[in-house]
Amino acid sequence: MPRIAAINQDRGIAPHRNKGAAVHLVAMRDAFARQGCEVVAFDQPNNDALVSALSSGGAQQTFDLVYERYALGKDTGARFAQQAGIPLVLEVNTPLADEQERFRGTAETDAERTSDNFLFSQAYCVVAVSNAVAEYACSRGAHPDAVMVCPNGIDTRRFNLQVDGTAVRREHIPDGDFVIGFHGRLRPWHGFPQLVSAVSNLVAQGLPVHLLVVGEGEFDDLARLPKEHFTRIGWQPHVSMPNFVAAFDVLPLTYQPDVPCYFSPLKLMEAMACGVVPVVPDLNDLAQVIEHGRTGFVYRPGDTRGMENLLAKLILNRGRRISIGRQAGRIAMAYSWDGIAAAVLDRVSHDGEVRVLRSTGR
């Protein structure tokens, strides 16, 4: 049984927290366990404490693989893998140095850059959630041949076409209304004002539309809508989300063209799996999983009116919405955490066993 040291040094991400990053963290560990691996978790931002934990009880001699979630300037896992002569797989979900500078106004330090260069150069495999993140990984020192792009997965046992959102609709939505969904923590890049503007215009056209918002944030823009056309529900634990998501008819993403779109949103594939029609801007990888007109719709970034027109057509043709939603659900089943875990193990395996590398790099 391969034994994996699952390392996370990001102090903002902890297992079982109600945020997407924490869901991803736990989901991959569970997926490796379902593949027959023994997964030992190390959630420790402090370098010295992590070194001590990794080395206790002769652990350095017993792991076959390090699977690490990228944290800016943290290379302890890479040094441990190098010393133990085992492969390092680095999971990269966001260009942290770029994000830190853009959203926090803090430039990376020389020490962070040096640590990242070592970390990325030592990675036997880099799992990037998008092509933009893959480019970032290469710019940080990853070998291009080491990088594999894997969009975020879903738990297909929980998000699927059998999930029933009827109870949520009965409690929160006027009978017969078309439900436009939004869920998650409100962030500047979500373009929530544009979503509200689109819903407002649909309401003005006399269409039976309702915006269901499930999440955390101020959501001040909701004040622009008549109260009978929106419902706001507070943050829900991820385990409760399938029934809320299944209550949506469509999930429009309104990321704006001036925001770097390196995301692989968990919410997109989870919604598709439940038969919700995705409507996304043509930004980077977002449109690659959607066949326009068959499994969802793609619109020109920033074209709120174009998005409105797509939504209006779906509101007026519920049969088409259901048909496209079912097609989206079938496509989404191919994007699972188990599939990603299996692909990673296949990448670093030989003759059915995790290969133990005795070199200092690739």
Buried (B, 14 or more C-beta within 10 A) or exposed (E): EBBBBBBBBBEEBBEEBBBBBBBBBBBBBBBBBEBEBEBBBBBBBEBEEBBEBBBEEEBBEEBBBBBBBBBBBBBBBBBBBBEBEBBBBBBBBBBBBBBBEBEEEEEBEEEBBEBBBBBBBBBBBBBBBBBBBBBBBBEBBBBEEBBBBBBBBBBBEBBBBEBEBEEBBEEBBEEEBBBBBBBBEBEEBBBBBBBBBBBBBBBEEEBEBBBBBBBBBEBEBBEEBEEEBBBBBEBBEBEEBBBBBBBBBBBBBBBBEEBBBBBBBBBBBBBBBBBBBBBBBBBBBBBBBBBEEEBBBBBEBBBBEBBBBBBBEBBEEEEEBBBBBBBBBBBBBEBBBBBBBBEBBEBBBEEEEBBBBEEEEB
